[in-house]
Amino acid sequence: MPDPQAFNAHFGGMDTSGDGLVSWEEFESYFDNAEQKVFDAVDLNQDGSVDHDEWHAFKEAHGLGHH
């Protein structure tokens, strides 16, 4: 996996639709270095989107602060 620090972001900034979920399209447009494998690793329940809890679990697992 690429350096997790490169993916340290506030969830609300990625969720451009405001639906409480980050789709692959939102993730890809937010991060210049987006990779499907990173998105898939963060999407713990593999439902095709990342919710707030999944995002913060990823950040905590990699020692990233609450941004």
Backbone as CSV, one residue per row, in Angstrom:
resi,resn,N_x,N_y,N_z,CA_x,CA_y,CA_z,C_x,C_y,C_z
1,MET,0.850,-1.183,0.000,0.000,0.000,0.000,0.888,1.237,0.000
2,PRO,0.491,2.270,-0.718,1.247,3.523,-0.693,1.253,4.116,0.717
3,ASP,2.060,5.114,0.918,2.166,5.777,2.214,0.785,6.261,2.668
4,PRO,0.255,5.745,3.778,-1.060,6.170,4.262,-1.143,7.668,4.539
5,GLN,-0.013,8.293,4.868,-0.019,9.733,5.143,-0.563,10.520,3.947
6,ALA,-0.354,10.004,2.754,-0.842,10.673,1.552,-2.366,10.655,1.456
7,PHE,-3.001,9.851,2.310,-4.459,9.735,2.306,-5.081,10.297,3.581
8,ASN,-4.366,11.181,4.251,-4.878,11.789,5.479,-5.782,12.958,5.096
9,ALA,-7.086,12.760,5.230,-8.047,13.784,4.823,-9.257,13.753,5.743
10,HIS,-9.973,14.840,5.756,-11.224,14.934,6.496,-12.320,14.256,5.675
11,PHE,-13.085,13.398,6.310,-14.124,12.644,5.613,-15.091,13.561,4.863
12,GLY,-15.532,14.624,5.513,-16.496,15.538,4.899,-15.995,16.188,3.633
13,GLY,-14.677,16.360,3.519,-14.114,16.942,2.316,-14.189,16.004,1.122
14,MET,-14.167,14.709,1.388,-14.247,13.717,0.310,-15.687,13.450,-0.102
15,ASP,-16.604,13.530,0.857,-18.017,13.213,0.624,-18.717,14.400,-0.041
16,THR,-18.438,14.587,-1.310,-18.967,15.760,-2.008,-20.471,15.697,-2.226
17,SER,-21.058,14.494,-2.218,-22.505,14.376,-2.395,-23.259,14.624,-1.095
18,GLY,-22.533,14.534,0.043,-23.158,14.766,1.340,-24.059,13.641,1.812
19,ASP,-23.886,12.450,1.234,-24.751,11.334,1.614,-24.191,10.469,2.740
20,GLY,-23.035,10.860,3.294,-22.444,10.090,4.387,-21.599,8.920,3.923
21,LEU,-21.386,8.824,2.617,-20.582,7.758,2.034,-19.629,8.360,1.008
22,VAL,-18.464,7.752,0.874,-17.513,8.169,-0.153,-17.446,7.053,-1.183
23,SER,-17.832,7.383,-2.395,-17.771,6.423,-3.498,-16.352,6.391,-4.064
24,TRP,-16.090,5.413,-4.912,-14.793,5.362,-5.583,-14.574,6.643,-6.383
25,GLU,-15.611,7.128,-7.045,-15.491,8.328,-7.861,-15.113,9.545,-7.011
26,GLU,-15.722,9.667,-5.834,-15.375,10.778,-4.935,-13.945,10.634,-4.431
27,PHE,-13.570,9.423,-4.065,-12.218,9.140,-3.576,-11.195,9.475,-4.656
28,GLU,-11.465,9.014,-5.864,-10.547,9.224,-6.986,-10.417,10.707,-7.343
29,SER,-11.504,11.443,-7.245,-11.417,12.862,-7.591,-10.749,13.674,-6.480
30,TYR,-10.805,13.188,-5.245,-10.199,13.904,-4.123,-8.686,13.712,-4.085
31,PHE,-8.241,12.488,-4.310,-6.812,12.162,-4.211,-6.184,12.009,-5.593
32,ASP,-5.161,12.796,-5.866,-4.440,12.680,-7.138,-3.786,11.310,-7.290
33,ASN,-3.427,10.701,-6.167,-2.717,9.426,-6.176,-3.639,8.250,-5.839
34,ALA,-4.945,8.413,-6.059,-5.921,7.380,-5.711,-5.618,6.069,-6.431
35,GLU,-5.758,4.991,-5.676,-5.590,3.654,-6.236,-6.768,2.816,-5.772
36,GLN,-7.305,2.031,-6.678,-8.456,1.179,-6.348,-8.126,0.260,-5.170
37,LYS,-6.901,-0.261,-5.103,-6.546,-1.183,-4.024,-6.585,-0.496,-2.657
38,VAL,-6.272,0.785,-2.599,-6.364,1.525,-1.338,-7.830,1.693,-0.954
39,PHE,-8.641,2.125,-1.909,-10.070,2.276,-1.645,-10.670,0.956,-1.162
40,ASP,-10.345,-0.130,-1.826,-10.876,-1.443,-1.455,-10.431,-1.856,-0.057
41,ALA,-9.211,-1.501,0.325,-8.714,-1.829,1.667,-9.446,-1.037,2.737
42,VAL,-9.825,0.196,2.430,-10.540,1.037,3.392,-12.002,0.607,3.490
43,ASP,-12.570,0.133,2.407,-13.968,-0.315,2.352,-14.086,-1.686,3.015
44,LEU,-14.083,-1.682,4.341,-14.007,-2.918,5.111,-15.140,-3.899,4.827
45,ASN,-16.348,-3.408,4.617,-17.462,-4.319,4.374,-17.682,-4.594,2.883
46,GLN,-16.803,-4.045,2.052,-16.800,-4.295,0.608,-18.154,-4.018,-0.047
47,ASP,-18.794,-2.906,0.362,-20.084,-2.543,-0.233,-19.943,-1.502,-1.338
48,GLY,-18.718,-1.149,-1.691,-18.490,-0.212,-2.781,-18.443,1.241,-2.365
49,SER,-18.520,1.491,-1.062,-18.401,2.856,-0.554,-17.738,2.820,0.814
50,VAL,-17.198,3.954,1.211,-16.522,4.074,2.502,-17.373,4.980,3.384
51,ASP,-17.721,4.478,4.567,-18.471,5.320,5.491,-17.519,5.948,6.506
52,HIS,-18.061,6.809,7.327,-17.262,7.561,8.301,-16.481,6.625,9.221
53,ASP,-17.121,5.584,9.714,-16.449,4.650,10.631,-15.301,3.910,9.945
54,GLU,-15.516,3.477,8.710,-14.452,2.791,7.975,-13.267,3.730,7.757
55,TRP,-13.561,4.984,7.427,-12.492,5.947,7.177,-11.659,6.171,8.431
56,HIS,-12.314,6.326,9.576,-11.570,6.572,10.803,-10.869,5.320,11.307
57,ALA,-11.401,4.146,11.022,-10.686,2.903,11.362,-9.385,2.823,10.565
58,PHE,-9.436,3.197,9.287,-8.233,3.225,8.446,-7.212,4.206,9.015
59,LYS,-7.670,5.408,9.344,-6.752,6.419,9.855,-6.124,5.987,11.179
60,GLU,-6.918,5.440,12.086,-6.404,4.988,13.379,-5.408,3.846,13.198
61,ALA,-5.696,2.933,12.279,-4.809,1.789,12.048,-3.440,2.231,11.537
62,HIS,-3.381,3.424,10.950,-2.123,3.915,10.396,-1.566,5.112,11.159
63,GLY,-2.080,5.340,12.353,-1.556,6.392,13.211,-1.801,7.801,12.715
64,LEU,-2.856,7.979,11.927,-3.188,9.296,11.402,-4.188,9.967,12.340
65,GLY,-3.979,11.231,12.620,-4.845,11.941,13.537,-6.221,12.220,12.969
66,HIS,-7.131,12.587,13.867,-8.472,12.981,13.445,-8.350,14.340,12.785
67,HIS,-8.532,14.389,11.499,-8.239,15.553,10.663,-9.503,16.360,10.454
